[in-house]
């Protein structure tokens, strides 16, 4: 497992210090299809069938027209780095410094902030293409990040 991928935060089998991974089942989360799509290797979000607004993060109600008539749409396979910064101290648990955070623009008009994983900070430039990286998380869950496109 790469060094900067999130780890299980168990100190003792009965104590969890931090569980930053969202619950991802229909009983616990109304946008659970988002996580099901991630498990299939697809990044998705919701699009309003009434006004056409593409929301990020996925919603259960359109923030533009308040409709709940939404559909799941897939993101383009790559995005481009709009801006980035490198964090060298105080990185979140499960990551190692230096950690690159980037603002990523997609052709669907959405901009996402995300850490870049499996990436040397010296190799990152504005305009670089990135692609989705889905990572397994504890208790049958997943997280998503991005990495530089090869």
KOLBARO-896209 format. One record per residue: x, y, z of N, C-alpha, C in turn. Coordinates in pm, whole numbers, padded with zeros to 5 digits, always signed. Example, Ala and Ser with C-alpha at 12.3 -4.5 7.8 and 13.67 -1.06 7.14 Angstrom:
<rodrens>
+01319-00569+00780+01230-00450+00780+01320-00330+00780
+01285-00225+00708+01367-00106+00714+01290+00003+00787
</rodrens>
This chain:
<rodrens>
+00085-00118+00000+00000+00000+00000+00090+00124+00000
+00064+00221-00090+00147+00342-00093+00146+00414+00041
+00256+00486+00069+00272+00550+00198+00165+00653+00230
+00115+00725+00129+00024+00834+00158-00123+00796+00144
-00155+00668+00147-00294+00624+00141-00345+00606+00283
-00470+00641+00304-00529+00640+00437-00518+00501+00502
-00490+00498+00630-00471+00375+00705-00584+00357+00806
-00594+00237+00861-00691+00212+00967-00639+00276+01096
-00724+00348+01166-00682+00429+01279-00700+00358+01412
-00679+00230+01416-00700+00155+01540-00577+00164+01629
-00597+00210+01751-00491+00207+01853-00509+00081+01935
-00631+00053+01969-00671-00065+02045-00793-00120+01971
-00812-00251+01966-00925-00306+01890-01062-00250+01930
-01073-00193+02050-01201-00141+02096-01210+00011+02094
-01104+00078+02050-01101+00224+02053-01056+00277+01917
-01133+00370+01864-01096+00436+01740-01068+00583+01770
-00953+00630+01731-00918+00769+01753-00994+00857+01656
-01000+00814+01533-01059+00896+01428-01111+00805+01319
-01231+00828+01274-01285+00754+01160-01337+00856+01059
-01250+00906+00973-01290+01011+00879-01365+00958+00757
-01383+00828+00748-01445+00770+00630-01597+00768+00648
-01672+00830+00556-01819+00832+00569-01880+00693+00569
-01991+00681+00637-02069+00558+00630-02129+00550+00489
-02132+00431+00429-02160+00422+00287-02269+00322+00250
-02368+00305+00337-02477+00212+00308-02609+00288+00300
-02711+00228+00238-02841+00294+00227-02901+00331+00363
-02873+00252+00465-02926+00280+00598-02858+00400+00664
-02739+00435+00619-02661+00538+00687-02636+00664+00604
-02664+00660+00475-02624+00771+00390-02718+00778+00270
-02778+00893+00248-02874+00907+00137-02809+00922+00001
-02677+00944-00002-02609+00948-00132-02521+00824-00150
-02562+00711-00088-02482+00589-00096-02450+00545-00238
-02533+00576-00343-02493+00534-00479-02358+00594-00521
-02325+00712-00467-02195+00772-00496-02083+00673-00462
-02092+00610-00345-01989+00516-00301-01995+00385-00379
-02115+00342-00415-02126+00223-00501-02058+00248-00635
-02075+00368-00691-02010+00402-00817-01858+00406-00800
-01810+00462-00687-01666+00463-00662-01610+00321-00659
-01682+00229-00598-01637+00089-00592-01626+00029-00731
-01699+00086-00827-01691+00043-00968-01585+00123-01044
-01516+00213-00975-01412+00293-01038-01463+00416-01111
-01585+00461-01077-01644+00577-01143-01670+00689-01043
-01631+00811-01080-01664+00928-01000-01792+00987-01057
-01892+01003-00971-02022+01053-01014-02069+01165-00923
-02170+01233-00969-02238+01333-00887-02382+01341-00935
-02457+01434-00878-02598+01446-00915-02618+01565-01009
-02714+01545-01099-02755+01650-01193-02906+01665-01182
-02952+01788-01174-03095+01814-01162-03163+01795-01296
-03270+01718-01297-03347+01697-01420-03434+01817-01455
-03458+01905-01357-03542+02021-01380-03464+02139-01440
-03350+02173-01377-03276+02292-01422-03141+02260-01486
-03095+02134-01475-02970+02095-01537-02846+02121-01455
-02862+02174-01333-02746+02204-01249-02672+02077-01209
-02538+02077-01228-02453+01967-01183-02395+02009-01049
-02429+01935-00944-02389+01972-00808-02263+01897-00766
-02180+01964-00688-02071+01897-00619-02061+01958-00480
-02059+01876-00378-02070+01730-00380-02211+01686-00415
-02231+01555-00439-02365+01507-00473-02468+01550-00369
-02588+01576-00415-02695+01625-00326-02818+01535-00337
-02909+01556-00244-03040+01490-00253-03146+01590-00298
-03111+01719-00294-03198+01827-00341-03111+01925-00419
-03160+01972-00532-03085+02067-00614-03067+02199-00538
-02943+02249-00525-02923+02375-00454-02967+02497-00535
-02995+02479-00663-03037+02591-00748-03188+02610-00751
-03262+02498-00770-03408+02511-00786-03488+02434-00681
-03421+02369-00589-03482+02296-00477-03563+02173-00523
-03539+02125-00643-03604+02003-00691-03532+01882-00633
-03607+01775-00610-03544+01650-00568-03544+01548-00682
-03568+01596-00804-03568+01511-00924-03427+01514-00984
-03340+01430-00926-03199+01428-00963-03161+01295-01027
-03055+01299-01108-03002+01177-01166-02851+01173-01142
-02795+01053-01145-02651+01037-01128-02584+01050-01263
-02478+01131-01268-02401+01149-01391-02254+01124-01360
-02183+01072-01460-02042+01040-01443-01955+01161-01478
-01847+01176-01404-01749+01279-01433-01668+01242-01556
-01609+01341-01624-01511+01309-01728-01397+01228-01666
-01327+01147-01746-01223+01060-01690-01101+01133-01636
-01077+01256-01683-00962+01332-01633-01004+01475-01603
-00925+01537-01518-00941+01679-01488-00806+01746-01499
-00805+01879-01486-00679+01954-01493-00659+02033-01365
-00535+02038-01321-00502+02111-01200-00514+02260-01227
-00601+02325-01151-00619+02470-01159-00517+02540-01069
-00496+02484-00950-00400+02537-00853-00366+02424-00757
-00253+02439-00687-00217+02338-00587-00132+02401-00479
-00125+02330-00368-00038+02371-00258+00021+02246-00197
+00132+02262-00129+00202+02149-00068+00202+02168+00083
+00148+02072+00154+00144+02076+00300+00260+01993+00353
+00343+02054+00437+00459+01983+00490+00446+01950+00639
+00359+02017+00710+00340+01990+00852+00193+01975+00885
+00165+01897+00986+00028+01880+01032-00062+01809+00933
-00007+01713+00858-00089+01642+00760-00188+01551+00832
-00302+01522+00769-00403+01439+00834-00350+01299+00866
-00409+01234+00965-00368+01097+00997-00380+01007+00873
-00283+00919+00857-00285+00826+00744-00207+00877+00624
-00163+01002+00627-00085+01058+00517+00054+01094+00568
+00147+01106+00475+00282+01148+00510+00314+01276+00435
+00391+01361+00500+00434+01486+00436+00546+01454+00336
+00557+01530+00232+00469+01640+00193+00344+01587+00123
+00233+01658+00141+00106+01619+00082+00060+01730-00012
+00026+01692-00135-00017+01790-00235-00169+01795-00236
-00224+01916-00220-00367+01939-00237-00385+02014-00368
-00486+01979-00444-00506+02049-00571-00653+02083-00591
-00673+02194-00660-00805+02229-00713-00807+02174-00854
-00906+02093-00883-00912+02022-01011-01036+02065-01087
-01017+02112-01209-01128+02151-01296-01163+02037-01390
-01295+02016-01407-01345+01914-01499-01426+01981-01610
-01435+01912-01723-01508+01966-01839-01657+01985-01812
-01709+01925-01705-01851+01942-01673-01875+02070-01592
-01770+02151-01570-01784+02277-01498-01764+02268-01349
-01735+02150-01298-01718+02131-01153-01570+02142-01118
-01543+02203-01003-01408+02212-00948-01407+02140-00814
-01312+02050-00796-01300+01969-00675-01166+01997-00610
-01162+02000-00477-01035+02002-00406-01008+01862-00356
-00885+01816-00375-00850+01680-00336-00700+01667-00317
-00660+01578-00226-00518+01543-00221-00479+01467-00347
-00354+01484-00388-00297+01401-00494-00216+01292-00426
-00237+01167-00465-00164+01056-00406-00069+00998-00511
+00025+00917-00463+00125+00854-00551+00193+00959-00638
+00222+01075-00579+00271+01189-00655+00389+01253-00585
+00493+01280-00661+00607+01357-00611+00571+01504-00628
+00573+01584-00522+00536+01725-00534+00616+01801-00640
+00739+01761-00664+00822+01829-00764+00771+01807-00906
+00687+01705-00925+00636+01673-01059+00504+01743-01090
+00447+01817-00995+00314+01876-01011+00325+02017-01068
+00241+02046-01168+00234+02181-01227+00088+02216-01257
+00059+02344-01255-00073+02391-01295-00097+02345-01440
-00216+02293-01468-00249+02247-01601-00228+02098-01622
-00159+02031-01530-00138+01887-01542-00271+01813-01538
-00278+01704-01612-00398+01620-01608-00389+01522-01493
-00503+01499-01428-00513+01403-01319-00626+01306-01348
-00617+01190-01283-00722+01089-01297-00758+01034-01160
-00874+00973-01154-00929+00919-01030-00845+00805-00977
-00832+00801-00845-00770+00688-00775-00863+00651-00660
-00924+00534-00666-01012+00486-00560-00930+00397-00468
-00945+00421-00337-00866+00351-00237-00959+00279-00141
-00929+00154-00112-01006+00080-00013-00981+00140+00124
-01087+00147+00203-01079+00199+00339-01131+00093+00435
-01106+00109+00564-01151+00009+00661-01301-00016+00656
-01338-00137+00692-01477-00180+00704-01555-00170+00574
-01493-00220+00465-01558-00232+00335-01606-00098+00279
-01526+00006+00298-01559+00137+00245-01449+00181+00149
-01474+00289+00078-01376+00342-00017-01363+00492+00000
-01250+00543-00044-01225+00686-00052-01175+00715-00193
-01184+00840-00233-01129+00874-00365-01029+00987-00352
-00929+00979-00436-00826+01082-00448-00799+01096-00597
-00696+01172-00629-00653+01182-00768-00504+01162-00773
-00455+01126-00891-00312+01111-00915-00282+01170-01052
-00156+01204-01074-00118+01256-01205-00141+01150-01311
-00194+01193-01424-00216+01100-01535-00081+01066-01597
-00063+00938-01623+00065+00894-01682+00068+00914-01830
</rodrens>
